[in-house]
Each structure stands twice: as C-alpha cells, then as structure tokens.
Amino acid sequence: MTRPTAEVAASGSAGRPGTWRAVAVLVLVALAALVPLLGPSAALRGTGEAAAPGVGGIALLRGVLFAALCVPAGELFVDRLVCRLPDAPPERPASWAVFAAAAGFVAALGLASVVSTGNLVPRSLADIDVGGLYGSRDGRLALVEVNAFLLAGLCARSRRPATQVWPLAAVAVAEALRAHPAPEHSPLLGSALTLVHLTCATLWAGGLLHALRMLRRWRGREAGAALLGLYARVAAVLLAAVTATGVWSSLRRMPAGTVLDQLTTTAYGRTLLAKVILVAAVALLALWARYRLRRAPDPLTAYVPARAEVAVLGVVVAVSGVLTALPLPIRWT
C-alpha cells in the first residue's frame, strides 16, 4: 500500500532542508579551511618576516586539531549541564566524538611528521624519522597528541565515553607545553596561561555547538531554553577567563610599549588583531542571545544569534591555527 501523496510531499519537503543544511555546512567548512591556507601569506606580506616551510598546511593541521579537541570536550561539558536539568528530554543527538578523534589523530600525525623532519615538510615517507621523535621535546609532545587522540577515539566507542576527558586533557597539556619552549622567559607561567585559555575556549566553542545540536533534537521544548540559559551563565565565566589569559599571554610576548606597533607590523600581531576582532563579534552575539533569552516572548529565538555565534567561533578556531604557525614576535618581556 502506497503512502498518500500529501505525506510523500511532506517527507520530501522535510528532507530538502536537511540536504541544504548539509550543503551549507560543507561550504562553511571549506571556507574555514581557506583561512589557515591563505591567512599566513596575507599576514606576512610586507613584514619582512620569514615563515617556516609549509606554514599554510601546518596552520590547517593545527586548526583541525583544535576543532577536534572542541567537539568531544563540548559534548562532555553540555552533557553534564543536561544532567542538571530536572525535566530534560531523553533524546540526544548522535555523538561526533569518534569522527573528531579520527580527524585529530590525522592532524596530530601530520604535525608529528613535520617535527620528525626538523620542522620541514616531508616529501616522502622515507623522510620521516619516527624514532627521532623520542629524542626531542617537541617530538615527544607530538607523540603524546597522536596517542591521546587515538585513545580518545577508543574511549568514545567504549561503554564509558566520559573517560575520553583524560586523553583530551593530555592533548591540551601537550599543546600548552609545546607553545612555550624552555628558552622562553617563565615557560611554566606561559604554559599555564595557555592551558587555561585553551581549555576555556574549547569548552566555550564546543559546548555551544553541542548545545545547539541538543536544541534541534528537542524541537522547541522548554528544556531547550533552560539548557541555553544554563550554558550562557557558564559561558560568561569562560569568556572572562579567555579574555584575561589572552591579554596576559599577549603582553608577555609583546610588551605594552610595543603592542600597537606590533599589531600592524608583524604577522603574529596582525593575526592576533584579527582574532581579537572576531572574539569581540562573538561576545556581541552572545550578549544578543542572552538578551533574547531574558526579554523575548519566546526564549528560543536566542537560537538565531547563538547559531551565528558558533559559526564565528569556527572562524576563530581557524585563525588560532594560523596564529600558532606564524613566527613569534622578537621581543620578550
């Protein structure tokens, strides 16, 4: 027996928005990939600075690694928030943690191959010295990230997916240590600032993404507004921590008297300025969403600015990948 024509038409019209949504996501991902690929050359133009070989590819791999860290961490974070809602619906969106771990593993493996060749892009498998990774600090940290993403994927597939928090934490610690080598002034302080900054930014971006996916799954139920409000309160603290640690870290690398000059004359400063502008835009979108949550007749209208916020946060992640691949400012505090 065939379905009525109206039902077939309804199902077709319901399927089309999903198709267009998938296409839109793919387009946004492709556009975000252009940021690390083209961003370094634009930031370096006219500065007289020399970048490492393959800086665009390295920036892309770093951006993928950061995104792969955000997705599962955000899922764990929001799932904990949902547990605090007394009337939360049982439905949950499908986890992306396994796919994120796979992407992170590939990105970390690519970065490790670069480290193994002395920070040069390998031209063949013969150029990769896996054993040499154990002989350097950067090599050992690269191996930690590769193994941590592999373990995170296995944990995500296990009966206790919450255990992936430990390998994800290992990635964050390894990134914080990698960003601040021993010759730097007060490297442990720099690593601590980076760890807090990276952790808070990861929970902010990944948490918002999963919260919006949860809202779509719950289809306008009242618990969705409660979850978004609960996330917004925590996100305000995360934003404050991201801002404080980001400013402190920037002043350590660019002394106060040189900040304005380096923001326009160095590739690192230009990229940092672009990131600051994007984060300011994200903060405005977050305030807009918070206003709608409190004042609008339908609190779920906050979904619109929140969706724009998560899109801009995706660009921030891509710009962060560029920032880590560019040469650091010459002067230290």
DAVEN-V694736 format. One line per field, one symbol per residue. burial: + if it has 9 or more other C-alpha atoms within 8 Angstrom, else -. A space follows every 50 residues. Layout:
burial=???
This chain:
burial=-------+-----------------------+++++++++--++------ -+--++++++++++++++++++++++++--++--+-----------++-+ +++++++++++++++++-++++-----++--+++---+++++++++++++ ++++++----+-+++-++-+++++++++++------+--+++++++++++ +++++++++++++++-++----++++++++++--+--++-++--++-++- +++++---+--++++++++++++++--++-+++-++-++++++--+--++ +++-++++++-++++++++++++++++-+--+-
